Each structure stands twice: as C-alpha cells, then as structure tokens.
Amino acid sequence: MKRPIDQELHLDPRKLPAQVFNRIVRRPFTRKNQKIEAEKAWYSFGKPGRDPSGLSSVIDRLAVQDGWTPHLKIAQLQDHWDQIVGPAIAQHSRVLSYEQGRLVIQARTTVWATQLTYLVPQLKGKITDRIRMPVDEIVVTGPRNYQFSQGPYTRANKGRAGRYNRS
C-alpha cells in the first residue's frame, strides 16, 4: 500500500492550506505585474536593444548549441547531390554517412562505384566549396552483398556430413 502523498513529499499537512491560500492570494499580483511588463514592452517597442532576433539567427544558434550542424550538412548534401555529381551519377548513388571528415558514398553497382572513385578529388573540392563541409576522406562503396544464410534463425552450417551424421 502506498503512503499518503504528504508523507511521500515530506510535507506538513497543517501548512498545506496556508501554502495553497498564499498561492491564490499572490496570483492577482503576478497578473498585475504581467500587465505592467506588457505595457512597458509596448512603449519600448522598436527602441534599440528591443528588436527580436530573426528566425534564421535563432535556428543557427540552436543548431550550434545542440550539435545539429553535422546532420544539417548531411541533409544539405543529400538535397544537392545531383548538383554536385551530376544527374546521371546522382540517380545511381547516395550519401550514406559523414563522421569526423569521412564521407561514405554508396553506388548502386560496381561500375558506378568505379566512376565515383575517379571523381573523388573533384568531389572533395565541390563539397567543401558549395556546402562548406570539411571532407578529409571520401569512401565509395558498391552495392551491399546480402547473405541470406546468416541471421538469428539459421542453422549453423556443418556441411553435408554434419547434417546427416546421427551420432
């Protein structure tokens, strides 16, 4: 069985009505203060130091403080990928990840991976100039080879003799 809430929060039940009453009594004064502050703000509107920040500066500040910048740069790179590599290559490749100056690009086939590998020096310059994202290394990967014989529900491969061995 749970203890009463006043014991749980270490409150004195004799003082609770006074605390609630004091809060109710203070409410009109806080509303009055709010009205006074709003009136002061109205009269000081447009004066130096009073102008609100622009939305872009607020978002930039949030991005820097919360560490969103790398994620935003990757999104920008993915949005402008066709402008950087051209529309033909962009249809057959995509940006996978970016961590600490290492950009990973995945191509649809090995032929496109080879084509992108030849473009790596040009890509570094374009990405650095257009998106202002420092790229130290670009890794181009081909299509992933999926192996269906691995996973949590597959049997261990013991070979043909291992399956039919009844000992």
C-alpha positions, -999 to +999 in steps of 0.1 A: +000+000+000+013+035-009+020+061+017-001+093+017+012+119-007+021+144+021+043+118+037+058+109+003+067+145-004+077+153+033+050+180+036+034+192+068-004+187+064-011+216+088+007+240+065-008+228+032-039+251+033-018+281+040+005+273+011-024+269-013-041+301+001-008+321-003-005+310-039-041+321-047-035+354-029-003+361-049-020+353-083-036+388-088-003+405-081+016+384-106-011+391-132-008+428-124+030+426-128+025+408-161+002+436-173+028+463-162+056+444-180+035+441-212+027+478-211+064+487-207+073+464-236+046+481-257+061+515-251+097+504-256+088+486-289+113+494-317+139+510-295+175+498-296+181+465-279+144+457-280+142+442-315+136+404-316+161+381-332+154+368-367+142+333-371+173+322-390+197+335-363+177+317-336+178+284-356+215+289-363+221+293-326+201+262-318+220+242-344+254+251-330+244+247-293+227+213-298+252+198-322+228+197-352+253+211-376+268+179-390+233+164-395+221+196-413+252+195-435+245+159-445+209+167-453+220+197-474+245+174-492+218+148-499+194+175-512+221+190-536+237+157-545+226+159-582+241+194-585+275+181-571+279+149-591+255+154-619+220+140-625+232+107-641+255+097-613+231+110-586+205+085-598+229+057-592+245+068-559+236+082-525+253+096-494+254+071-466+272+088-437+296+115-426+317+113-394+347+133-385+356+143-420+350+109-436+322+108-462+308+074-473+290+072-506+272+041-518+268+033-555+241+011-570+266-010-590+303-016-590+306+002-623+291+034-608+314+029-577+344+029-601+331+060-618+327+078-584+361+067-573+376+085-603+357+117-592+368+117-556+394+145-559+368+167-577+341+158-552+362+170-522+366+204-537+330+208-548+316+197-514+340+219-495+331+249-517+294+246-520+284+231-487+313+243-465+317+209-450+352+197-443+359+164-461+392+147-454+384+113-469+357+100-493+350+063-493+330+049-522+313+015-516+294-007-541+262-025-536+260-045-504+262-082-507+234-097-486+239-132-473+207-149-465+224-178-448+232-157-418+208-145-391+193-154-358+170-182-372+195-200-394+212-233-386+250-235-382+265-247-415+281-280-406+284-292-442+267-322-457+283-348-435+274-329-403+237-328-412+234-365-418+256-377-390+234-395-365+259-400-337 
